[in-house]
Amino acid sequence: MFAVIKISNNGKIKPTENQTMKFELVKEKNKSNAKDEVSSLLETPKWTLDEIALSKTTIEQIKEMIAYVKNRDKLLLEWEFNRFLKTGNGLSINFFGLPGTGKSITAEAIAKKLETQIIKVNYGELESELVGGTSKNLSKVFKLAEENQSLLFFDEADAVLSKRISNLSQAADHGVNSAKSTLLTLMDKFNGVIIFATNLFENYDEAFLRRIIFNVEFPVPDIEMRTQLWQFHISEKVPKNISYERAAEISEGLCGGDIRNITIKLGLKLLVGKVKVIDEEVINEEIDKYKTIKLRHKKINLAETVVVENGNNSNLKEE
């Protein structure tokens, strides 16, 4: 088979009509892929603040956050806060607390309250093996949030907001520090809302802390919050022989995520006919099972930590 090649008058190779068509198809495909990639990052928030059990202190802080966003012009122009907020006038927020206390869904609920979409970022997905690749990915995400006026949410943010590496021993260390420096610059210039969430707040670099206006702790739910959690997870239509208040009393120490998981197990017991009604005995049984698993997991993690530490000590030379 012979390929047909056209030569133009100036001596340059001219693509055939078929080749031009293929090129246009590839261009259109690339554009389509780019649009799909963008749309996959943008999410419509599903949670509302009324659905989440939050402490009174947290609720008050959220009100202040929303007031800032909705009345930004008054703050910056009429009250002249723009005298010192010259580059970026966005809002940086940090949620910290134990797993299952509602940090991620609260970020969603704030986005819904602000009538905007949310971009959920996992730093691990932004990391690149190429030098400077992570910084470029971070810039793209911030640009996308700015262009779409979306709330930007970083889960497990300690991975990116942790202290910078002081003893640089390899190229990867330089890449990590470069990405952190890029993030600091992006935060300074950002005009939107960015929320970080972490279970390891103590690992944050102070340079990031200075740029965060709200640091909101999500505590372990008190009895009032636990009552609200049981009311939300077990509706009036569920067969039960226990009050929400009593369920809250016997579930001390559990977070919203824990109660969610336990409720699913209770629902399954009803579905398969193991129980006819949810009562105190059934709830206690599931709570005990759940706590046993969590305790076992904690012991395994502790044992693994000890093994790693012993391994590191064995490499130390005696002086």
C-alpha positions in Angstrom: 0.0 0.0 0.0 1.3 3.4 -0.9 0.7 6.6 1.1 -0.4 9.7 -0.8 1.7 12.8 0.0 0.9 16.2 -1.4 3.7 18.8 -1.9 2.7 22.4 -1.8 4.2 25.1 -4.1 6.7 26.2 -1.4 8.1 22.6 -1.1 6.5 21.8 2.2 4.5 18.5 2.8 0.8 19.2 2.7 -1.5 16.8 4.6 -4.2 15.1 2.7 -7.9 15.7 3.4 -8.0 12.4 5.3 -5.0 13.3 7.5 -6.5 16.7 8.2 -9.7 15.1 9.3 -7.9 12.7 11.7 -6.0 15.7 13.2 -9.2 17.6 13.8 -10.8 14.5 15.4 -7.8 14.2 17.8 -8.0 17.9 18.6 -11.7 17.6 19.4 -11.1 14.4 21.5 -8.5 16.2 23.5 -10.8 19.1 24.2 -13.6 16.7 25.2 -11.2 14.9 27.6 -10.2 18.2 29.1 -13.8 19.2 29.7 -14.6 15.8 31.2 -11.6 16.0 33.5 -12.8 19.5 34.7 -16.4 18.4 35.2 -15.3 15.3 37.1 -13.6 17.5 39.7 -16.6 19.8 40.2 -19.2 18.3 42.5 -22.7 19.5 43.6 -22.8 19.4 47.4 -25.5 17.1 48.9 -25.3 17.9 52.6 -27.0 20.7 54.5 -25.9 22.3 57.8 -29.3 21.2 59.3 -28.4 17.6 58.8 -25.1 17.7 60.7 -24.7 17.5 64.5 -22.3 20.4 65.3 -21.3 22.0 68.6 -22.6 25.5 69.3 -19.1 27.0 69.0 -18.7 25.4 65.5 -22.0 26.7 64.3 -21.1 30.2 65.4 -17.9 30.1 63.5 -19.6 28.8 60.4 -22.0 31.8 60.6 -19.0 34.1 60.6 -17.4 32.4 57.6 -20.6 32.7 55.6 -21.0 36.3 56.7 -17.5 37.1 55.4 -18.2 35.6 52.0 -21.6 37.2 51.5 -20.5 40.6 52.8 -17.0 40.7 51.5 -17.4 44.1 49.7 -18.6 45.8 52.8 -15.7 44.5 54.8 -13.0 45.3 52.1 -14.3 48.5 50.6 -16.6 50.2 53.1 -14.6 49.3 56.1 -11.3 49.5 54.2 -10.0 46.0 55.0 -8.5 46.2 51.5 -5.7 48.4 52.9 -4.0 45.2 54.2 -5.8 42.5 52.1 -4.2 43.6 48.8 -3.4 40.4 46.9 -5.9 37.7 47.8 -9.1 38.3 49.8 -10.2 34.7 50.0 -11.1 32.8 53.1 -8.8 30.0 54.4 -10.4 27.6 56.9 -9.0 24.6 58.8 -11.2 21.8 60.3 -9.4 19.5 62.8 -10.6 16.7 65.0 -11.0 12.9 65.2 -12.1 10.9 62.2 -15.9 10.7 61.9 -16.7 14.0 63.5 -18.2 15.6 60.4 -15.4 17.6 58.8 -15.9 16.6 55.2 -19.7 16.8 55.1 -19.5 20.2 56.9 -17.3 21.5 54.1 -20.0 20.2 51.6 -22.8 21.9 53.6 -20.9 25.2 53.6 -20.6 25.0 49.8 -24.3 24.3 49.6 -25.1 27.2 51.8 -23.0 29.5 49.6 -24.8 28.0 46.5 -21.6 26.9 44.9 -20.0 23.7 43.8 -17.2 21.9 45.6 -13.8 20.6 44.4 -12.5 17.8 46.7 -8.8 17.4 46.5 -6.7 14.5 47.6 -3.1 15.6 47.7 -1.9 12.1 46.9 -3.6 12.4 43.5 -1.8 15.7 42.8 1.6 14.4 43.6 3.8 13.8 40.6 7.1 12.0 40.1 8.2 14.7 37.7 10.1 17.6 39.2 7.7 20.5 39.5 4.7 18.4 38.5 3.0 18.6 41.9 3.2 22.4 41.8 1.7 22.5 38.4 -1.2 20.3 39.5 -1.8 22.5 42.5 -1.9 25.6 40.3 -4.4 23.9 37.9 -6.8 23.0 40.8 -6.7 26.6 42.2 -7.3 28.0 38.8 -10.3 25.7 38.3 -11.8 26.7 41.6 -11.3 30.4 40.8 -12.8 30.2 37.4 -15.8 28.3 38.6 -16.2 30.1 41.9 -16.1 26.8 43.6 -15.2 25.9 47.2 -11.9 24.1 47.4 -11.6 21.3 49.9 -8.4 19.5 50.9 -9.0 16.3 52.9 -6.2 14.9 55.0 -4.5 18.2 54.6 -1.6 17.4 56.9 0.0 15.7 53.9 0.4 19.1 52.2 0.4 21.5 55.2 3.0 19.6 57.3 6.3 21.2 58.2 8.8 21.7 55.4 11.8 19.4 55.2 14.9 21.0 56.6 17.5 18.3 55.8 17.2 17.9 52.1 18.9 14.6 51.2 17.3 13.8 47.8 15.6 15.4 44.8 12.2 14.3 46.1 12.7 16.4 49.2 13.2 19.5 47.0 10.1 18.6 45.1 8.0 18.4 48.4 9.3 21.8 49.6 8.7 23.3 46.2 5.1 22.2 46.3 4.6 23.6 49.7 6.0 27.0 48.7 3.7 27.0 45.6 0.7 26.3 47.9 1.7 29.2 50.1 1.8 31.5 47.1 -1.5 30.2 45.7 -3.2 30.7 49.1 -2.0 34.3 49.2 -3.5 35.1 45.8 -6.7 33.0 46.0 -10.0 34.9 46.2 -12.3 32.0 46.9 -13.0 29.8 49.9 -10.6 27.0 50.8 -11.1 24.4 53.6 -8.5 22.1 54.9 -9.4 19.1 57.1 -7.1 17.0 59.2 -6.8 14.5 62.1 -3.2 15.6 62.7 -3.4 19.4 63.2 -0.2 19.4 65.3 1.8 18.6 62.1 1.0 21.8 60.4 3.8 24.2 59.3 3.4 27.6 61.0 3.6 29.4 57.7 0.3 27.8 56.7 -1.3 28.5 60.1 -0.6 32.3 59.6 -2.7 32.2 56.4 -5.7 30.4 58.0 -8.3 32.7 59.5 -10.6 30.0 61.0 -9.3 27.0 62.9 -12.3 25.0 63.9 -12.1 22.0 66.2 -14.6 19.2 65.7 -15.0 17.6 69.1 -16.3 14.2 70.1 -20.1 14.7 70.2 -21.6 15.4 73.6 -25.0 13.9 74.6 -27.0 16.6 72.9 -25.1 16.1 69.6 -25.4 12.3 69.9 -29.2 12.6 70.4 -29.3 14.6 67.2 -27.2 12.0 65.4 -29.5 9.1 66.5 -32.5 11.1 65.4 -31.0 11.7 62.0 -29.8 8.1 61.4 -32.9 6.2 62.8 -36.1 7.8 61.6 -39.5 7.4 63.2 -40.4 4.8 60.6 -37.8 2.3 61.9 -39.2 -0.3 64.4 -37.6 0.6 67.7 -38.2 0.3 71.4 -35.7 2.9 72.7 -35.7 6.7 72.9 -33.1 8.8 71.1 -32.0 10.2 74.4 -31.3 6.7 75.8 -29.4 5.7 72.7 -27.3 8.9 73.2 -26.6 7.9 76.8 -25.3 4.5 76.0 -23.1 5.6 73.0 -20.8 8.0 74.9 -17.4 8.4 73.1 -18.8 7.6 69.6 -18.6 10.0 66.7 -21.1 10.6 63.9 -19.2 8.2 61.6 -19.3 5.5 64.3 -23.1 5.9 64.8 -23.6 5.9 61.0 -21.8 2.5 60.7 -23.6 1.0 63.7 -27.0 2.2 62.4 -26.3 0.4 59.1 -25.6 -2.9 61.0 -28.8 -2.4 63.0 -30.8 -1.9 59.7 -29.4 -5.1 58.3 -30.3 -7.0 61.4 -33.9 -5.9 60.9 -33.8 -6.7 57.2 -32.7 -10.3 57.6 -35.0 -10.9 60.5 -32.4 -11.3 63.2 -34.3 -8.8 65.3 -37.9 -7.5 65.1 -37.2 -4.2 66.8 -34.2 -2.1 67.7 -33.9 -1.9 71.5 -31.2 -1.1 74.0 -29.8 -4.6 74.1 -29.4 -4.8 70.3 -27.7 -1.3 70.2 -25.3 -2.2 73.1 -24.4 -5.4 71.3 -23.4 -3.6 68.1 -21.6 -0.8 70.0 -19.5 -3.5 71.9 -18.6 -5.2 68.6 -17.7 -1.9 67.0 -15.5 -0.8 69.9 -13.8 -4.2 69.9 -12.8 -3.9 66.3 -11.6 -0.3 66.8 -9.5 -1.3 69.8 -8.0 -4.2 67.9 -7.0 -1.9 65.0 -5.5 0.5 67.4 -3.3 -2.2 69.0 -2.1 -3.4 65.6 -1.1 0.1 64.6 0.7 0.6 67.9 2.6 -2.7 67.4 3.6 -1.7 63.9 4.9 1.7 65.2 7.0 -0.1 67.8 8.5 -2.4 65.2 9.4 0.5 63.0 11.0 2.5 65.8 13.0 -0.6 66.9 14.2 -1.0 63.3 15.3 2.6 63.1 17.2 2.3 66.4 19.0 -0.8 65.3 20.6 1.3 62.5 22.1 3.8 64.9 25.8 3.5 65.5 27.2 3.7 69.0 29.4 6.7 69.7 
